[in-house]
């Protein structure tokens, strides 16, 4: 079976889901395929902020403007700080799923 890049990315992220939202929440989401609604995702850390659908675009634009006003070098350094602790796990998951034998 040839696996798509999207499938491989999802598999690489699987260990991070458990670390991010907790073992029981991750198990339920993976086994039931029930992500829940927007209000349910925020307590699990799957969403940063919840707003009404009509407010989504103005909120997104406001946040984009704030980030766009920051120096790119600062944003890149912040991203590195956030990603660094999980980088090894991401790389290991990606490697395991891109080099695995077809099943």
C-alpha angles and dihedrals in degrees: 000000000000111000122214123237089247091056091049091050091050091050091048090053095048097091089048092055090059092049093045102049103015134264099274096046091047092048092052094047093047097043099040098034086222111135093171126219131301094274092051095049097059097063089052092053093249091120129035097207137006123216138163115276093247090054095049100091096044090047093048092049092049091052092045090053091051092051093042089057091060123086112264091229090058093049091049091050090049091050091050090052091051097044100039098082091054099036095096092051092047091050092047093049092046092048094047092051099042095048099039121115117256115266 
